[in-house]
Amino acid sequence: MKSYKGLAELEEKWRNHQQALIYQKLYIQWKDSLLNEEKIKSINELNKNYQTEQKERNYLALLVILFLGVIVLIVILLKQKKVECPTDQ
């Protein structure tokens, strides 16, 4: 990529403007292509991180719901046990 830029500069110094323009266009194409590739990689990485966070949040929410369900079940069972076995008076 840098070689195209260097060639464009050399051709410009030698006053070969047409060839300089060709090399400059090639340089810009490669630069844009690499930038797009980096952006795609960055977007994919962000998406991967987002998906991982979502899975972790869903897992945490499921654990909280399960924990609350167990607590409610324990409270219900304890109340039933009190009803079945009244204290001696």
Backbone torsions as a table, in degrees:
resi	resn	phi	psi	omega
1	MET	NA	-49.3	-179.1
2	LYS	-64.9	-27.2	-179.9
3	SER	-64.4	-36.3	177.2
4	TYR	-63.6	-40.5	179.5
5	LYS	-64.9	-44.5	178.1
6	GLY	-62.0	-42.0	178.2
7	LEU	-64.2	-39.1	178.4
8	ALA	-62.7	-41.7	179.5
9	GLU	-66.3	-40.9	177.9
10	LEU	-62.7	-47.4	179.9
11	GLU	-61.9	-35.2	178.2
12	GLU	-66.0	-42.0	178.7
13	LYS	-64.2	-36.1	-179.8
14	TRP	-82.2	3.1	177.9
15	ARG	65.6	27.1	174.6
16	ASN	-99.2	75.8	-170.3
17	HIS	-65.1	-35.6	-179.0
18	GLN	-64.3	-47.2	179.2
19	GLN	-68.1	-35.7	177.6
20	ALA	-61.0	-41.4	179.0
21	LEU	-64.0	-40.9	178.9
22	ILE	-60.8	-48.3	179.8
23	TYR	-65.9	-35.8	178.2
24	GLN	-64.2	-42.2	177.8
25	LYS	-63.4	-41.9	177.7
26	LEU	-62.7	-40.9	177.8
27	TYR	-60.2	-46.1	-178.9
28	ILE	-64.6	-40.9	178.5
29	GLN	-60.3	-47.1	-179.8
30	TRP	-65.2	-41.3	-180.0
31	LYS	-62.2	-47.1	179.2
32	ASP	-62.5	-40.8	180.0
33	SER	-62.0	-44.8	179.4
34	LEU	-66.7	-39.1	178.4
35	LEU	-64.2	-41.6	178.0
36	ASN	-63.5	-40.3	179.0
37	GLU	-63.3	-41.5	178.4
38	GLU	-65.8	-39.5	178.0
39	LYS	-64.0	-42.0	178.8
40	ILE	-61.9	-44.2	178.0
41	LYS	-61.5	-42.4	-179.9
42	SER	-63.9	-43.8	179.4
43	ILE	-63.9	-42.5	178.5
44	ASN	-62.7	-39.9	178.7
45	GLU	-65.9	-42.9	177.1
46	LEU	-62.5	-41.7	179.0
47	ASN	-63.5	-42.3	178.6
48	LYS	-61.6	-44.5	178.1
49	ASN	-62.8	-41.3	179.3
50	TYR	-62.7	-46.2	179.8
51	GLN	-61.1	-40.7	179.1
52	THR	-63.7	-43.8	178.4
53	GLU	-61.9	-42.1	179.7
54	GLN	-61.8	-43.5	179.0
55	LYS	-62.8	-41.5	179.6
56	GLU	-64.8	-41.5	178.8
57	ARG	-64.9	-42.4	178.3
58	ASN	-62.7	-41.3	178.5
59	TYR	-63.7	-43.5	178.8
60	LEU	-63.8	-43.3	178.8
61	ALA	-62.0	-40.5	178.3
62	LEU	-63.4	-41.6	177.9
63	LEU	-63.9	-41.0	178.8
64	VAL	-63.6	-45.2	179.1
65	ILE	-62.2	-43.8	178.5
66	LEU	-62.2	-44.0	179.2
67	PHE	-61.8	-45.7	178.5
68	LEU	-63.7	-38.3	177.5
69	GLY	-62.3	-41.3	178.2
70	VAL	-64.4	-42.2	178.9
71	ILE	-62.4	-45.1	178.8
72	VAL	-61.6	-43.2	178.7
73	LEU	-61.4	-42.6	178.6
74	ILE	-63.4	-43.6	179.4
75	VAL	-62.3	-43.4	179.1
76	ILE	-62.3	-45.6	-179.8
77	LEU	-63.6	-39.6	178.4
78	LEU	-66.0	-39.6	177.9
79	LYS	-65.2	-40.7	178.7
80	GLN	-64.8	-38.4	179.9
81	LYS	-65.0	-38.2	177.5
82	LYS	-65.3	-39.3	-179.8
83	VAL	-67.6	-40.8	-178.1
84	GLU	-71.0	-34.3	-177.2
85	CYS	-120.6	81.5	177.5
86	PRO	-66.9	150.3	180.0
87	THR	-73.6	147.8	179.2
88	ASP	-71.2	132.7	179.7
89	GLN	-126.4	NA	NA
